[in-house]
């Protein structure tokens, strides 16, 4: 925990603002991005808007404490730590930022960040009831890994978890989402930038898209990949703070948007060549044909997400994700564990309410690309060819427990029902 009696902590947190909320609790909003330069721009844009803005960073003992725009200063030796920097307040932007380094309490960086943010939020609520704090997250933090437990930890406190935003640049969106761009957010990080973008676009309450006028195709791609119930803001002139504080983060709704069995084909404008396929079927994939045609189904230069099922694994939700030029196949549990929407109903194929068929296996892939109509038709044909034919369903039971030749994809010695 951070001691609010510490002089440095007091300087960091005791910056009152005039933002009030209907329930009179302190509002905590979070903003993430893959590119830290975008967070710099957001930091400047929020100055003087009635909130304390704190930039959070993750630093590791072997990273040399390189300058990341957070006012480097002395390093933390061999220790890993979370750095908090605040130079934005209700009164404007201060050229002399206040910095606080907190040793990571846990081995997991995201878990450590969450614990520090809980302490920050509680300290800010004590200093400024009814006020607002905006956290600019470390680059490439995945919102779905941070916010559900953060919301849980804030339950019963004087802090309300407000909206969560993801910021990206339309001028780089096509490259980052459709081609492989390796991240180096922390030692050993081997994630793809597009995978973080895709997950955060689906999870965030607010999407802030910069550079829309400079790259219309990139702007349309963002539109196709963001949920209909996520607010899209077109640039830094938009009322970002007002949008975030006007929301209360709903973890269940956000998780249902990104679960492979409940994701939807949100679509968008097609004026600049961006398209989305919504492929669905009750029949399973044929394991052998899936392996043979996997390259055709994954395509090239595409984003895809969704689920499928196999007659050899009828009880398992098999996941499908193509982003940044890479395909990922996995297991998301049982069909009975598919998350529900905010009303408690199960979200079905295409985003509608499933109407009682929540536990029924299905294949549902949402594929988005730019241009290349031949590639679109290749994916459509491959999907249809891989499906088990109706006459093959009579022998489907024979697949259960049999070697389907896909154990290396799922990391299992044998398929499970």
N, C-alpha and C positions, 0 to 999 in steps of 0.2 A: 504494500500500500504506500501511497505518497502521503507524506505528512504535510497537511496544509499549514502547519505552524512554521515550516521551513521558509526562510526569507525568499529563496529563489522560487519555491513553489507558490508562495503568496503573490509574488510579482507576476508569475505566469498566469495564475488563475483569477486574481482579484482585479479584473478589468470589467466593470459593470456595463451592461447594455440595457436598452429600453424595450427589448422584444418581450412580449407577454403572450401566453397561450391560454386558451379557454379553460383548460384544466389546471392552470397555475403551476404546473410542474416545469422544471427546466427541460428544454428541448435539446437533444443531442442529434445532430445530423452528420452523416459521413459522406465523403466524396472520394471516389477512387479513379484511377487511370492506369494504363500501362506505361505511358510516357510521362516521366516526372515534370517535363517542361510544361505540359498542359496544366498540371497542378499549380505551377508558378503563376500562370495566367489567371487561373481561378482565384488564387490567393489575392492577387492585386485587385481583381474585380469585386471581391467581397469586402474590401476595406471600407470602413465607414458606413456599413449597411445595417448596423445594429446587432452584431454578433461578434463574439471572440472567435477567431480562427486560429487553430493550432495545427501545425504541420507535424506529422508523426513519421519517423524513419526508423528502419531496422539497421543496426550496425553490428558487425561481427569482428571478433578479435583479429582475424586474418585478412580483413579487407583493407587495412591500411588507413581506415577512416577517411576515405577519399571524399573530396568535396562533392556533395550532392545537392547543393543549393540551400542547405540548411545551416549555413554558417559554421563550417567545420570546426575550428578551434582545436583544443586539446583532444587527443584521442582517448579511448577507454582502455588502452593497454590490450591485454589478451582476452578481455571479457566481452561477451555479447551484451548489447544493451539497446533499449528503445529510447530514441531521442525525440523530445518534444520541443518545438520551437514556435513561439507566438510573437508576431509583430503586426498582427491585424486586430483591431479593436473597433468598438462602436464609433470611436472618434477618428479613425483613419488608419493609415499605414505608418508604422514606426520604423525608422531606419536602424534602430538599435534593438534587435530582437532579444527576447529572453529565452534561454535554453535550459532544459533540464534533461539529464541523462539518467535513466532508470535501468539498473541491471535486469536482464531478462529473468523472470522468476521461474520459468519452465524451459525445457529443452525445445519445445515446439515454438517457433517464432510467432505464428498466428495466435496461439493460445496465450503467449506472453503479452502480445499486443492487446488482446482482449482484456486481460487482467489489468493492465495499465490504463486502458480506456475506461474501465468501470471506475477505477479510483479517480481518474480525471473528472468524469461526469459527476460523481458524488461530491467531489471537492468544489466543482463549479456550482452545483446546485446549492451547496451550503453558503457559498459566497454570493450567489446571485439567483435567488429563487425566481422562477418565472422567466429567466433569461434564456439565451441561446448560445450554444457552442457548436462550431462546425469543425470536424476533424478531417483534415486532408490526409488520407491514408498513405502508407508507403506504396511505392509503385508496384503494380501487378498483384496486389492482394485480391484474393478471390472472395467476393462478398458472401457467397453461400457457405464458406468455411468459417467466416468471422461472425456474421450477424445473428444467426439463430441462437448461439450460446450467449452472445452479448445481450440480446433481447431478454433471454431467460435470466441472466445475472442482474439485469436492471429491474426485473419484476419486484414490485413492492417498495421500490426506492422513490425518491422525489425526482426521478429523471424519466422523461418520455423519449423513447427512441423514435425520432422523426424520420424523414425520408432518407433514402440512400440513392446516390447518383453515381453514374459511370460516365466519364468524359472520354471522347475520342475525336480524332481529326478525320474528316471526310477525305482529305487529300491523301491520306495514307491507309484508309480503311480497306481498300481493295487489296493492296499489297499485304497488309498484316493479317487479313482474314483468309485470303485465298492462296497465299504463299507462305513458306516456312520462315518464320522469324524467331530465332532462339532467344529466350529471355535469360538474363543473368541477374535477377533481382537479389539473389543471395547465393552463397557458396554452394555449388552442386546443383543449382537450378537448371533443369533441362526442359522446362515447359515451353510450349509454343505460344507466342504472343496472341495468335488468333484464338487459341483455346480459352485464354483468360477473357478476351473480348467477348466471345460467344456466350460464355457462362454469365458474365456480368451484365451483358445486354439483356439476357433473359431474366435475371434476378432483380435488377435495379428498379426502383420506383420511378426514377427520373433519368433520362438519357440526354446528355448535353453534347450536341454534335457541332463541332467547330469546322470552319472551312467549307460549308455546304455550297456556297456560290462558286468556289474555285474548282470543285470536283462534283458535278451533279450525279455521276454514276456512283461515286463513293457515298454520297448522301442518300441515294435511293437504296443502296445496299444496306445501310444502317436502318433505313425505314423498314425493309423487308425482315430484318432480324430482331427488331425490338417488338415486345408484346403490345397489343392494342391498348391494354390498360396501363402501360407505362407512359408517362408524360415525356414527349420529345421537345426539347428546347433547342432553338436554332443557332444559338451563339451566346456570347458573354453579355450581350445587351438584354437578354431575357431575364425575367425575375427569378433567378435560381434560388436565392435564399427564401423568398416568399413561397416558392413551390415546395421546398423541402420542409419548412416549418409548418406548412398547411397539411402535411401528411403524418400519419403514424404508421410506422413500418409493420407490415403484416407478413410474418415469417411464412406462415402456411401458404398464403397466396403466392409468394415469391418462389418457394420451393416447388409448388405444383407447376409453375410456368417452365421450370428447367428440368423437371423429371423427364426422362426419355419416354415414358409411357403416357405423359399428359401434355407434352409440348404441342404447340399448335403451328399451323402454317399461317403466319400473320400477313405475309404478302406486302404489297406496296406498289408504288408507281413503276411503270415499265417504259417510260419515255426514253430512258438512256440504256436500255438493253438488259436491265436486271429482271430476272424471272425467278419464280418459286414453283416447284412441283410438290403437290400433296399426294403422296402415294400411300394407299391403305388397302388392306385385305384381311379377311378373317382366316384365310388359309395360311399355313406355316411356310417357311422357306425349306426347300429340300437341301439337306446338309451338303451333299455332293455337288449340286449345281451352284450352291452359294460359294463353295471353295473355288470352283472352276471359273465363276463369273465375277468374283469379288472385285477385280480391277475394273471391269465394265460398270459395276454398280457404284463404286466409289468415284469414278470419273477423275477428271483433272480440273483444277482451278475452281473448285466448288466448296460450299459449306453444306453440311448435312447433319441432321440430328434425328433421333427417334429410337424406335424399338422394333424387335422382331421376335418370333418364336420358332422353335424347332420341334419336330415330332419326337426327337430324342431327348428333349429337355422341356416338356410341355408345361411344367409349373414355373419356369424361370423367365424373367424379363431379360431378354438379351438386348444389349444397347449398341447403338450405331452412331458414331460421330466422325465426320470428315471435316477437318478445318486445318488451315495452314499447310495444305498439301499432304496431310497425314491422316490415316484411318485408325480409329480406335474402336475395338469391339470388346464388350465386357458383360458383366452380370449385375443387374440392379435388384436382385432379390426376387420375391415371388409376386405373382399377379395380385394376390390378396393384400400385398403391402403397398400397392400403388397409392400415392397420396391423394387426399381429397382437396377440393377447392374451399374457399372461405365459408361457403354455406354448409359444408359437410358432405355435399354430393361429390361423386367421383367424376373427374373430368375425362371425357372420352376422346375418341379420335376426332381431330379437327377442333378441339377445344370446347365442344359442347358437353352438356351433362349426359352421362352415360346411360342413365335410365335403367339401372339395375343390372347391367352387364359388366360391372366393374371388374369381376374376376376373370373375364373371358380373355384368353390370349389373342393377340392380333399383331400384324405387321403394319407399322406406320412410320414412314420416312418423310421428312421435310427437307427438300433439297433446293438450294439457292445458288444461282450462278449469274454471271454477267456475260451477255453475248453468247456465242457458240451454241446455236440451236441444235447442231449435230450432237453435241455432248449431252444436251438435255434429252434428246430422243434416245440416245444410247442408254442413259440411266433408266428411262421409262421402260425401254424394252427389256433391259436386264432384270428389273424388278419383276416384270410379268413372267419372264422365263424361269426365274429362280423359284417362284411359288410352286408348292406341291400342286399337282393337277388333281381335279376332283376324283378321277378314277384311281389315283394313288392313295387317296385318303383311306381306302378300305384296308390297306396294309400299314397304316400309320402306327398302329399299336405295336407293331414288330420293331419299331425304332427305339421304344422305351428301354433304357438300360443298355442299348447296343452301342458299340463304338461308332461315333458319327464322324470321326476323322478331324474333329475340331477342338480336341482337348488342348492343343498347344495355344489356341486362341483364348481359351477361358481359364487356363492355368489349373485344369483339373485332370486327374487321372482317368476319370470316366464320367459320362454325363449323369446328371441327377434329374429326377422328375420334379 
